Amino acid sequence: MSECIFCDIVQGRQPSWKVYEDESTYAFFDVDPVSEYHTLVVPKEHFADIFAMPEVSLLQVAHTIKTVVSLYESKLGLRNLQILNSSGIGAQQDVFHVHFHLVPRALGDGLDIKRRTHPEYRDRFDELLRRLAPSTS
């Protein structure tokens, strides 16, 4: 994929601070970290987002996430972490190569995610589930 910063990083055309690499994934420090050890995990193959990603590739990325998390736990004693993925413009994806953020957290770090809840959706749960049911033809 041309003009993809993560493809360039994986292929060594852009600098990175590699944390872990295997045949299918690459983990490296985020160049704009929000905390120490803020890490990105990407598949080496280009997929724009999680919707375009085959299940086998997602499983490989999940394995790498667990490997890096275990490394941080054993070497740093890290036990507070958020794993984040944004897929699609409406979800605030900004680099269109699927990636997962591993963000070490601490109480009072100011990185809290504020969510506005919608309890009124509860009244629609049955309808929402019907829309997901298999089609009968």
C-alpha positions in Angstrom: 0.0 0.0 0.0 1.5 3.3 -1.0 1.3 6.3 1.2 0.6 4.4 4.4 2.8 5.4 7.3 2.3 2.1 9.1 3.2 0.1 6.0 6.3 2.3 5.7 7.2 1.6 9.4 6.7 -2.2 9.0 8.9 -2.2 5.9 11.6 -0.2 7.5 11.1 2.9 5.3 10.2 5.1 8.4 11.9 5.0 11.8 10.1 3.3 14.7 10.9 2.1 18.2 10.1 -1.6 17.9 8.8 -3.3 21.0 8.0 -6.7 19.4 7.9 -8.3 15.9 6.9 -11.6 14.5 6.1 -12.8 11.0 2.7 -11.2 10.8 2.6 -8.3 13.3 4.7 -5.4 14.5 4.4 -3.5 17.8 6.1 -0.1 18.3 5.9 3.0 20.5 3.3 5.6 19.3 5.2 8.7 18.1 2.5 10.8 19.8 2.2 9.0 23.2 -0.4 9.8 25.7 1.5 7.8 28.4 4.8 6.0 28.8 5.0 2.8 26.9 2.0 3.8 24.7 2.3 1.1 22.0 0.7 0.5 18.6 0.1 -3.1 17.4 -0.4 -3.5 13.6 -0.6 -6.4 11.2 2.2 -6.3 8.7 -0.3 -6.8 5.9 -2.3 -3.7 5.1 -6.0 -3.7 6.1 -7.8 -0.3 6.2 -9.8 -1.2 9.3 -11.1 -4.1 11.4 -14.0 -4.7 8.9 -11.5 -5.4 6.1 -9.3 -7.6 8.3 -9.6 -11.4 8.1 -10.2 -13.3 11.3 -6.9 -15.0 11.2 -5.1 -11.7 11.0 -7.1 -10.4 14.0 -6.1 -13.5 16.0 -2.5 -12.9 15.1 -2.8 -9.3 16.3 -4.5 -10.4 19.5 -1.6 -12.8 20.2 0.8 -10.0 19.8 -1.3 -7.7 22.1 -1.2 -10.4 24.8 2.6 -10.9 24.3 3.3 -7.2 24.7 0.9 -6.9 27.6 2.7 -9.8 29.3 6.1 -8.3 28.7 4.9 -5.0 30.3 3.5 -6.8 33.2 6.6 -8.9 33.8 9.2 -6.2 33.2 7.4 -3.1 34.5 4.8 -4.5 36.9 2.2 -2.8 34.7 -1.4 -3.9 35.6 -3.5 -1.0 34.3 -4.0 -0.7 30.5 -6.5 0.3 27.9 -6.7 -1.4 24.5 -8.3 0.8 21.9 -9.2 0.5 18.3 -11.0 3.0 16.1 -12.4 1.7 12.8 -13.9 4.3 10.4 -14.0 8.1 10.2 -17.0 8.3 12.5 -15.1 6.4 15.1 -12.2 8.8 14.9 -9.8 6.6 13.0 -7.0 8.7 11.7 -4.5 6.3 10.1 -6.3 3.9 7.8 -4.2 0.8 8.5 -5.9 -1.2 11.3 -4.1 -0.7 14.6 -4.6 -1.2 18.3 -3.4 1.2 21.0 -2.0 -0.3 24.2 -2.2 2.6 26.6 -0.8 2.1 30.1 -2.9 3.9 32.6 -2.8 5.1 36.3 -5.4 6.5 38.6 -5.4 10.3 38.2 -3.5 10.3 34.9 -6.2 12.6 33.3 -6.8 10.2 30.4 -10.3 9.2 31.4 -12.7 8.5 28.6 -16.0 10.3 29.1 -19.0 8.6 27.7 -22.5 9.9 27.4 -24.8 7.0 28.1 -28.3 6.5 26.5 -30.5 4.5 28.9 -33.4 5.2 26.5 -31.9 2.6 24.2 -32.8 -0.2 26.7 -36.4 0.1 25.6 -35.3 -0.9 22.1 -33.1 -3.9 22.9 -35.6 -6.5 21.7 -36.0 -4.6 18.4 -32.2 -4.2 18.0 -31.7 -8.0 18.5 -34.4 -8.8 16.0 -32.4 -6.9 13.4 -29.5 -9.1 14.1 -31.4 -12.4 13.8 -30.7 -14.7 10.9 -33.0 -14.2 7.9 -35.6 -16.8 7.3 -36.4 -17.3 3.6 
